[in-house]
Amino acid sequence: MSNKLRMFSRMMSTGTRVPQVCIVGAGPAGFYAAMRLTKKLANVHVDIIEKLPVPFGLIRYGVAPDHPEVKNVINQFTKVAQQDNVSFYGNITLGKDVSLPQLRQNYDAVLLTYGAEEDKVLGIQNEDANNVIAARNFVGWYNGLPSDKDLQVDLSNDTAAILGQGNVALDVARILLSPIDEIKKTDITQHALDALAESKVRNLYLIGRRGPLQVAFTIKELREQLKMKDCSTIWRESDFIGVADVVASLPRPRKRLTELMLKSLEENKLKKEDTNSKRLYPIFLRSPNKFISDKDNVLKGIELFENRLYVKGPNVEEQGCVSTNEKELLDCGLALRSIGYKSVSVDEGLELLPQGMVNNDKGRILDAHPRLAKMYVAGWLGTGPVGVILHTMGNAFQVANTMCEDISKLENSRARGGFVELKRILRNEIVDWEGWKKIDQYELEQGKKVGKPREKICDVAKMVEIAYS
């Protein structure tokens, strides 16, 4: 039994009423919520349970390897986890090792923050062709997510395409086009590094269904792309007709982003010679109609519809698009679908809306079971997969405030057993914070041997083995 568990057992035995909160998901939303709960409530115990044996979710497995500064928030989360009234328990899967009713019987409040773990699909012909890959899986592959470590990625063709123009799409583009000497200093997985070192991809198309004024990527990601060594960003002049005329009327963030695209376009015109060996081609107003594959179901290209914009709202950023009858064919040997994520229900007691999120009111999940703990939701599971980590923090804080209001009214209700009782149900090997520290130290040591910040373990069984060593 861990020291924190012993402490809680003693408190229970002396009759002290300690509200028990369970957070499902050890990513940003879960840790930010724990941070706010323990700050606002003097008397509370928070258990964070996680499907994987390791914490930090999207920070560990979603942030690009060449963005280590974004991962600095792990230091904050570590301080939260090391508080006496916070415990981390990994290798526990909701819906498999424990059910939602079991959590609600043993806790005063249950907060679900397990995110959006599936990708949206296009639903078009030949989407199952070899080398049509979800960007989510590709990111998991190079970041060491155990479920994606064996992803088959063929990089032998010189032309690839990314469908989507968000920050994830630009992250993927950067990893595919970066000089290998740049990314080998990061915590990218060794299997991805080996494959990228042999990559033949030289031309990469970034395809968006709307125009330059509606792109979803931010100026930071675009600047990084434009500054990349040995890589040119080639814009199509026809995509920018009329764009300069409306720049002055745009909100400041959109204005700065559009000005940067226009500046890059003009710089391309002035270039006498392009000596770079790799090229990114952002193209607009195109939607995939179908994937083209050969008799062996290997991707050979994408048939694209040309689109036109129409007025949808008062702002140009809100314009929608419709397909025309005009088509064009793009030859490519790899296509990465980056059109968004969706959440899934991991327990039969949890219903999702068609949009792929849990129905909630300010984080409260509407439910009529007075004898069971109240349920809450935060992060992408409650808002949909939108926004960056800063938005997730704001949402998690807001939901935690709501939980604090409700928990403050629990004085006269019966005490819950928390993890002391839950552990009687669990039959799997649990990885606590001490176990994670062993995994962390092992990864750091392995990384040091090859000149990297860390070498991630990509196998769950290996993680558990090290945690118990």
Secondary structure, 3 states (H helix, E strand, C coil): CCHHHHHHHHHHHCCCCCCEEEEECCCHHHHHHHHHHHHHCCCCEEEEEECCCCCCHHHHHCCCCCCHHHHHHHHHHHHHHCCCCEEEEECCCECCCECHHHHHHHCCEEEECCCCCEECCCCCECCCCECEEEHHHHHHHHHCCHHHCCCCCCCCCCEEEEECCCHHHHHHHHHHHCCHHHHCCCCCCHHHHHHHHCCCCCEEEEECCCCHHHCCCCHHHHHHHHCCCCEEECCCHHHHCCHHHHHHHCCHHHHHHHHHHHHHHHHHHHCCCCCCCEEEEEECCEEEEEEEECCCCEEEEEEEEEEEEECCCCCHHHCEEEEEEEEEEEECCEEEECCCEECCCCCCCCCECCCCCECEECCEECCCCCCCCEEEECCHHHHCCCCCHHHHHHHHHHHHHHHHHHHCCCCCCCCCCHHHHHHHHCCCCCEEHHHHHHHHHHHHHHHHHCCCCCCCCCCHHHHHHHHCC
